[in-house]
Amino acid sequence: MIKLKKIAAAKWNGNGLGNAAADWCVVGNENIVIEKLSMYWIARDTSNGMDRRIARGYSRKDLLEILETKI
């Protein structure tokens, strides 16, 4: 089971722009960042100075299930 740690809180983007979801990282693998972009949740690997997308899901739950098979 993957445990997450919040690294950035949800925020209000102003009138007409709505909300931005919180950003998370995987406990034990802090180089893996989980964030919401548009209508997808993505997992990015930020190790070695690179920013590589390693998984994508329609919901955070779907993304975590996919990520469990890859880690």
Backbone as a ProteinNet text record, in pm:
[ID]
protein_1_A
[PRIMARY]
MIKLKKIAAAKWNGNGLGNAAADWCVVGNENIVIEKLSMYWIARDTSNGMDRRIARGYSRKDLLEILETKI
[TERTIARY]
83.5	0	89	57.7	134.2	79	169.1	129.1	176.9	94	123.7	145.9	226.9	250.7	219.2	141.2	103.2	221.8	255.6	367.1	320.1	197.7	140.1	-10.4	-64.9	-207.7	-292.1	-419.8	-514.1	-526.7	-551	-557.4	-665.7	-710.6	-811.2	-737.9	-773.1	-704	-767.3	-873.3	-937.1	-1070.2	-1141.1	-1273.4	-1264.6	-1348.2	-1353.3	-1250.7	-1151.5	-1047.7	-1063.6	-1139.7	-1167.7	-1056.4	-1048.9	-954.8	-844.6	-732.5	-624.6	-611.3	-598.5	-586.4	-449.6	-440.9	-315	-216.5	-87.4	18.1	66.3	104.7	144	275.5	345.2	460.2	446.1	514.1	508.6	607.9	560.8	647.4	748.9	875.7	982.5	1042.8	966.3	1012.8	971.7	1032.3	990.8	1014.8	1090.3	1112.5	991.8	893.9	772.3	663.5	622.5	525	393.7	282.9	149.6	73.8	19.6	-53.6	-164.1	-258.2	-369.4	-342.4	-347.9	-333.8	-457.7	-531.3	-654.5	-750	-781.3	-874.4	-806	-672.9	-597.2	-515	-489.3	-391.1	-266.9	-149.5	-26.3	75.4	165.8	279.2	404.7	489.2	613	731.5	835.2	960.9	1057.3	1098.8	1183.9	1328.4	1368.5	1505.4	1602.7	1727.8	1837	1818.2	1750.4	1732.7	1638.6	1566.8	1472.9	1330.6	1237.1	1095.9	1021.1	1000.4	944.8	811.3	707.3	577	582.8	545.6	555	419.3	312.2	178.6	73.5	-47.8	-158.9	-288.4	-384	-514	-621.5	-746.4	-858.4	-894.4	-859.4	-880.5	-753.6	-741	-622.6	-618.7	-734.2	-740.9	-691	-734.6	-688	-536.8	-486.4	-342.9	-263.6	-309.5	-237.7	-236.9	-346.1	-349.8	-248.5	-239	-141.8	-0.2	21.3	153.9	202.1	111.6	149.9	211	163.5	219.6	355.7	384.2	510.3	621.8	586.3	690.7	730.2
-117.2	0	124.9	218	341.3	445.3	508.4	617.6	748.2	851.4	981.5	1086.3	1186	1300.7	1426.4	1517	1640	1735.8	1784.5	1878.2	2018.3	2030.8	2162.7	2153.3	2249.3	2248.5	2288.8	2252.2	2297.8	2449.1	2513.7	2659.9	2713.8	2832.8	2904.4	2989.6	2975.5	3046.1	3179	3216.8	3344.7	3327.2	3435.7	3432.1	3383.8	3289.7	3237.2	3130.2	3111.9	3012.5	2887.6	2894.5	2776.7	2739.5	2610.2	2557.8	2477.5	2464.2	2374.6	2267.7	2142.7	2031.6	2034	1968.3	1959.1	1869.8	1892.2	1807.5	1713	1591.7	1487.5	1425.4	1358.5	1276.6	1142.3	1041.9	907	897.7	852.3	836.6	726.1	755.8	661.3	684.3	739.5	776.9	921.4	1013.7	1153.8	1215.6	1147.1	1197	1171.8	1094	1069.2	1163.9	1255.4	1359.5	1328.3	1341.7	1317	1448.3	1482.8	1608.4	1594.3	1687.6	1687.2	1790.9	1747	1835.2	1820.1	1928	1928.1	1824.6	1718	1617.3	1487	1482.1	1362.1	1383.7	1275.6	1273	1208.1	1267.4	1210.8	1191.4	1095.6	1073.4	1106	1193.7	1234.9	1189.4	1141.4	1106.7	1222.4	1286.4	1405.2	1375.8	1249.6	1215	1245.4	1257.5	1281.2	1407.1	1506.9	1632.5	1625.9	1515	1499	1504	1527.3	1533.8	1442.8	1317.3	1217	1166.4	1164.1	1112.3	959.6	898.3	753	684	757.3	696.9	806.2	765.8	859.6	786	855.7	798.3	904.5	860.6	954.5	1003.1	924.9	966.6	933.7	991	962.9	815.9	757.7	615.9	529	558.9	483.8	497	618	641.5	561.4	557.4	483.2	333.9	280.6	138.8	109.1	197.3	179.9	193.1	289.8	315.7	200.7	133.4	19.2	-92.5	-111.8	-217.1	-178.2	-48.3	-2.3	15.8	35.9	58.2	-74.4
0	0	0	-84.4	-96.8	-0.1	74.3	163.5	102.5	116.9	58.5	166.2	132.1	219.3	138.7	196.3	126.6	122.9	2.4	-10.3	-47.4	-96.7	-126	-104.1	-33	-0.7	-121.3	-116.8	-219	-208.4	-321.3	-317.2	-409.1	-376.9	-454.3	-556.6	-685	-792.5	-829.4	-762.9	-791.5	-861.3	-874.4	-936.6	-1080.8	-1113.9	-1249.3	-1279.5	-1193.8	-1219.7	-1134.3	-1027.1	-945.5	-849.5	-818.8	-720.5	-787.8	-719.9	-760.7	-652.8	-694.1	-599.5	-531.3	-417.1	-342.8	-417.6	-394.7	-449.9	-340.7	-380.6	-286.9	-331.6	-239.1	-275.2	-203.4	-255.8	-200.7	-84.9	29.7	146.5	116.3	138.7	108.5	-28.7	-120.6	-255	-279.4	-207.3	-215.1	-352.1	-437.6	-573	-663.8	-618.9	-696.8	-646.9	-734.7	-702.1	-772.3	-700.2	-755.1	-756.2	-873.3	-886.4	-989.1	-984.8	-1079.2	-1187	-1311.6	-1426.5	-1511.9	-1527.7	-1606.6	-1548.3	-1623.2	-1572.9	-1533.9	-1534.2	-1500.2	-1374.2	-1303.4	-1196.2	-1254.8	-1234	-1287.2	-1175.2	-1197.6	-1108.6	-1187.5	-1130.4	-1195.4	-1112.2	-1180.5	-1115	-1136	-1027.5	-1037.1	-999	-997.4	-959	-1072.8	-1038.6	-1133.7	-1215.7	-1161.5	-1232.2	-1350.5	-1365.3	-1476	-1422.6	-1510.3	-1474.6	-1572	-1532.6	-1621.7	-1568.6	-1653.8	-1612.9	-1614.3	-1501.8	-1492.5	-1486.1	-1455	-1450.1	-1461.4	-1506.9	-1520.3	-1489.9	-1426.1	-1395.7	-1396.1	-1411.1	-1412.1	-1272.6	-1170.5	-1031.8	-953.3	-835.1	-754.5	-714.5	-689	-653.4	-768.5	-891.8	-1008.8	-1025.2	-1007.4	-1021.9	-919.7	-795.7	-692.3	-720.6	-776	-812.8	-922.8	-1021.4	-1129.8	-1075.7	-989.4	-934.4	-846.4	-776	-692.2	-775	-897	-981.7	-1037.5	-1046.2	-1104.1	-1002.1	-876.3	-773.7	-711.8
[MASK]
+++++++++++++++++++++++++++++++++++++++++++++++++++++++++++++++++++++++

